[in-house]
Amino acid sequence: MTDSVAVFYDERFMEYDLGAHHPLHQERILLHYELSKQLGLLAKPGMSEPPVKLATEDQLKLVHTTEYIERVRMLSTRDDYSALDGGDTVAFPNAYDITRVKVGATLSAVDAVMKGEADHSWNPGGGLHHAHADRASGFCIFNDLAIACKYLQHKYKLKRILYLDIDVHHGDGVQEIFYDDPGVLTLSIHETGRILFPGSGFTQETGVGEGVGYSVNLPLPPYTQDHQYLEAFEAIVPPIIEAYKPEVIVMQTGVDTHFQDQLGHLILTTRSFSALGERIHQLAHLHADGKLVAIGGGGYSFLSVPRCWTIFLAKIAGYEVDNEIPEDWQKFFTEVTGLKAPTHLHDTETPSLSQVDHNQVGRLVTESVTRVKETVFPLLSINK
């Protein structure tokens, strides 16, 4: 089944500049966009590229404090970089407006789905899930995902929003903002915070007050492979979506779980992103009237991000694309990165597994799944 997908890309994404030596390179978004275009995906029936609207200050205030917004605005007038957190996230010249482009693209993606202009939407430029109400964190200045959920509550009066986060890092900013709110169920699958930033996202973090049971975390051990990840996903995500009956799914689609990524330790291949795209597409139709707002996120390898996102986009649109990557894109890739380009959409190499204790990894994955079932499933009246 093919569906209409509104794709939100803006050249101004490239100006979200955290510094030449920073691991977050915006060119990965450009490379994904050009790869999708050259494979013919963006020209297929039902695919559209609406314009991006700039987020307003009032929309930022749905989540962020006035004081923090003013700080970002003031620092953005400087000609150099200014630290917004411990040093990983900086304000750069014109950061206020450029980040509003990213937030605006996510809100435009929300509008496209909620107004029935597209079945699904895709914004590869967003996914800034670490930003908190009053501070930046983890490369993220304004939290477009949390703003999107608040926007859905305020403008469209939705009562049940499912926020799904598959980034290798825990979606701590979104969780914190909705920790006491049953109207947004946050479900984050990530590498354990015992190993990785931001050091949170444990199974016992289930919400407070009326929000108890509506924060779900599935932490996974380093070296989790495709089959272990997908089995854990299947054990937890579909039952929760079925029980919650969301009116829309907002998804953070970080692909830093891929084995080529330098900031995480999970070892997924492109097989996982193909399977996840297909399954999430199916779940959206089964339980959310097809309403899926998919946003980008983490991913720091030029070799993997463009391919993984293109595979995911094709799957939620319901299309198959060629596995061989066009030579023109390969040349463009090398011009942009200075690296030898991948020749195929799907991985032609696999992660090294010789020193991995597969049984131990499997036991830890199973333990995490079991703890989620024991702590959260009863709170959501899931009998599985």
Long-range contacts (C-beta under 8 A, 24 or more apart in sequence): 1-318, 2-44, 2-45, 2-46, 2-317, 2-318, 2-319, 3-46, 3-119, 3-120, 3-281, 3-290, 3-316, 3-317, 3-318, 4-46, 4-47, 4-48, 4-118, 4-119, 4-120, 5-46, 5-47, 5-48, 5-118, 5-119, 5-120, 5-121, 5-122, 5-313, 5-316, 5-317, 6-48, 6-49, 6-50, 6-109, 6-112, 6-113, 6-117, 6-118, 6-120, 6-121, 6-122, 7-36, 7-42, 7-47, 7-48, 7-49, 7-121, 7-122, 7-123, 7-313, 8-49, 8-50, 8-52, 8-105, 8-106, 8-108, 8-109, 8-112, 8-121, 8-122, 8-123, 8-125, 9-33, 9-49, 9-52, 9-105, 9-123, 9-124, 9-125, 10-52, 10-101, 10-105, 10-125, 12-98, 12-101, 13-101, 13-102, 13-105, 13-124, 13-125, 15-94, 15-98, 16-92, 16-95, 16-98, 16-99, 16-102, 16-125, 17-92, 18-81, 18-89, 18-90, 18-92, 18-139, 19-81, 19-90, 19-92, 22-139, 23-262, 23-263, 23-300, 24-139, 24-300, 25-300, 25-302, 26-125, 27-302, 27-336, 27-337, 28-299, 28-300, 28-301, 28-302, 28-305, 28-306, 29-124, 29-125, 29-296, 30-336, 31-302, 31-305, 31-306, 31-332, 31-333, 31-336, 31-337, 32-124, 32-305, 32-306, 32-309, 32-310, 33-124, 34-306, 34-329, 34-332, 35-306, 35-307, 35-310, 35-325, 35-329, 36-309, 36-310, 36-313, 36-314, 38-326, 38-328, 38-329, 39-310, 39-321, 39-322, 39-325, 39-326, 39-345, 40-321, 41-310, 41-313, 41-314, 41-317, 41-319, 41-321, 44-317, 44-319, 46-118, 46-119, 46-317, 47-317, 48-117, 48-118, 50-108, 50-112, 50-117, 51-108, 52-101, 52-104, 52-105, 52-108, 53-104, 53-107, 53-108, 54-97, 54-100, 54-101, 54-104, 55-100, 55-101, 55-103, 55-104, 55-107, 55-142, 55-144, 55-147, 56-100, 59-103, 59-107, 59-147, 59-151, 60-100, 60-103, 60-142, 60-147, 62-147, 62-150, 62-151, 62-154, 63-133, 63-142, 63-143, 63-146, 63-147, 63-150, 63-177, 64-131, 64-133, 64-134, 64-142, 64-143, 64-147, 65-133, 65-134, 67-134, 68-133, 68-134, 68-135, 72-96, 72-99, 72-136, 72-141, 72-142, 84-135, 84-136, 84-141, 85-135, 85-136, 85-137, 85-138, 88-137, 88-138, 88-139, 89-136, 89-137, 89-138, 89-139, 89-140, 89-141, 91-141, 95-141, 99-128, 99-141, 99-142, 100-142, 101-125, 102-126, 102-128, 102-142, 102-144, 103-142, 103-144, 103-147, 105-144, 106-144, 106-145, 106-147, 106-148, 106-293, 106-295, 107-144, 107-147, 107-148, 107-151, 109-148, 109-293, 109-294, 109-295, 110-148, 110-151, 110-152, 110-250, 110-293, 113-248, 113-291, 113-292, 113-293, 114-152, 114-155, 114-156, 114-248, 114-291, 119-290, 119-291, 119-292, 120-281, 120-284, 120-290, 120-291, 120-292, 120-293, 120-294, 120-316, 120-317, 121-292, 121-293, 121-294, 122-294, 122-295, 122-313, 122-316, 123-294, 123-295, 123-296, 124-295, 124-296, 124-309, 125-296, 126-295, 126-296, 126-297, 127-167, 127-252, 127-253, 127-254, 127-295, 127-296, 127-297, 127-298, 128-173, 129-165, 129-167, 129-169, 129-171, 129-172, 129-173, 129-174, 129-252, 129-297, 130-169, 130-171, 130-172, 130-173, 130-198, 131-173, 132-173, 132-176, 132-177, 133-176, 133-177, 137-172, 137-173, 137-198, 138-169, 138-173, 138-197, 138-198, 140-173, 143-173, 143-174, 143-177, 144-295, 145-171, 145-173, 145-174, 145-250, 145-252, 145-295, 146-173, 146-174, 146-177, 146-178, 148-250, 148-293, 148-295, 149-174, 149-177, 149-178, 149-184, 149-250, 150-177, 152-248, 152-250, 153-183, 153-184, 158-183, 158-247, 158-248, 159-183, 159-247, 160-185, 160-244, 160-245, 160-246, 160-247, 161-185, 161-246, 161-247, 161-248, 161-250, 162-187, 162-240, 162-241, 162-244, 162-246, 162-248, 162-249, 162-250, 162-288, 163-187, 163-250, 163-251, 163-252, 164-237, 164-249, 164-250, 164-251, 164-252, 164-280, 165-189, 165-190, 165-251, 165-252, 165-254, 165-297, 166-190, 166-251, 166-252, 166-253, 166-254, 166-257, 166-276, 166-297, 167-252, 167-253, 167-254, 167-256, 167-257, 167-297, 167-298, 168-196, 168-254, 168-256, 168-257, 168-261, 168-263, 168-264, 168-265, 168-266, 168-298, 169-196, 169-197, 169-198, 169-254, 169-256, 169-263, 169-264, 169-298, 170-196, 170-198, 170-200, 170-201, 170-217, 170-219, 171-201, 171-252, 172-198, 172-200, 172-201, 174-252, 175-200, 175-201, 175-205, 175-215, 175-217, 178-211, 178-214, 178-215, 179-207, 179-208, 179-211, 179-215, 180-207, 180-208, 180-209, 180-210, 180-211, 181-210, 181-211, 181-214, 182-207, 182-210, 182-211, 182-213, 182-214, 184-214, 185-214, 185-215, 185-216, 185-240, 185-244, 185-246, 186-214, 186-215, 186-216, 187-216, 187-217, 187-218, 187-236, 187-237, 187-240, 188-216, 188-217, 188-218, 189-218, 189-220, 189-229, 189-232, 189-233, 189-236, 189-237, 190-217, 190-218, 190-219, 190-220, 191-219, 191-220, 191-221, 191-222, 191-224, 191-257, 191-264, 191-265, 191-266, 192-219, 192-220, 192-221, 192-222, 192-368, 193-219, 194-219, 195-221, 195-222, 195-265, 196-264, 196-265, 203-368, 203-371, 203-372, 203-375, 203-376, 204-371, 204-375, 206-375, 206-376, 206-379, 212-379, 213-376, 213-379, 213-380, 216-240, 216-372, 216-376, 217-372, 218-368, 218-369, 218-372, 219-368, 220-266, 220-364, 220-365, 220-368, 221-360, 221-361, 221-364, 221-365, 221-368, 222-265, 222-266, 222-361, 223-265, 223-266, 223-267, 223-353, 223-356, 223-361, 224-266, 224-267, 224-268, 224-361, 224-365, 225-267, 225-268, 225-351, 225-353, 225-358, 225-361, 226-268, 226-269, 226-271, 226-272, 226-275, 228-361, 228-362, 228-365, 229-257, 229-266, 229-268, 229-272, 229-365, 230-272, 230-275, 230-276, 231-365, 232-365, 232-368, 232-369, 233-276, 233-279, 234-279, 235-369, 235-373, 236-369, 236-372, 236-373, 237-283, 238-279, 238-283, 239-377, 239-382, 239-384, 240-376, 240-380, 240-382, 241-283, 241-286, 241-287, 241-288, 242-286, 242-287, 243-380, 243-381, 243-382, 244-380, 245-287, 246-287, 246-288, 247-288, 247-289, 247-291, 248-288, 248-291, 248-292, 248-293, 249-280, 249-283, 249-284, 249-288, 249-291, 249-292, 249-293, 250-293, 250-295, 251-280, 251-292, 251-293, 251-294, 251-295, 252-295, 252-296, 252-297, 253-294, 253-295, 253-296, 253-297, 253-309, 253-312, 254-296, 254-297, 254-298, 254-299, 255-297, 255-298, 255-299, 255-304, 255-305, 255-308, 255-309, 255-312, 256-297, 256-298, 256-299, 256-300, 258-299, 258-301, 258-304, 258-305, 258-308, 259-304, 259-350, 259-351, 260-301, 260-303, 260-304, 261-298, 261-299, 261-300, 261-301, 261-304, 262-300, 262-301, 263-298, 263-300, 264-298, 267-351, 267-353, 267-356, 269-346, 269-347, 269-350, 269-351, 270-304, 270-307, 270-308, 270-311, 270-345, 270-346, 270-347, 271-346, 271-347, 273-308, 273-309, 273-311, 273-312, 273-315, 274-311, 274-312, 274-315, 274-346, 276-312, 276-315, 277-311, 277-312, 277-313, 277-314, 277-315, 277-316, 278-315, 280-316, 281-315, 281-316, 281-318, 292-316, 302-333, 302-336, 302-337, 302-339, 303-339, 303-342, 306-333, 307-342, 307-345, 307-346, 310-345, 311-345, 311-346, 321-345
